[in-house]
Amino acid sequence: MSEKRRYSFSWDLIGQVDARTELGPYAGLEMYRLMQFTMRDILEQHYGTETADTLFREAGELAGRKFFDHYFSRDLEFPAFVSMLEDVFRKQRAGIVRIEEADLEKGELVLSVGEDLDCSGLPELEHEFCAYDEGLIAGILMQYTGKEVRAKEIDCWCTGDRTCRFAVTISL
């Protein structure tokens, strides 16, 4: 017997962001990070670091697929898709996206996100931090390409870089 899920994602859960007539649709970065890092802390306490990272990656992938479905179309040529991705990320204040390298015939990209929500401005740590962003990027590109995608963070603000960079592999 399966329990009915309460929070199966749909874009309706985003709600009417214009209902905040005095505060507007944007929240502060501190509030976003407070939610993210307390959630990560609890998941890590209960399930361990590796599982917490996996869950964040999976949540990011779901978010990326839904984000793509809401804002984009598979009909876009790659340059138009990239331009729109850059614009939407900037408009949503989610980061400054750049495709640094692209070899679509090999299914390889290097993508950077500057001023990202997750870690820009955090202290240096000894590890990459952006598991959610790995999933988000993979999910967006999965929907665009219709193929399996893996994104792996290779540079991170938290390891001393000043942008987060991801190596992306698209299954051919």
Beta strands, then each sheet from edge to edge (+ up, - down):
strand 1: 96-103
strand 2: 108-114
strand 3: 149-155
strand 4: 164-170
sheet 1: 1+ 2- 4+ 3-
end
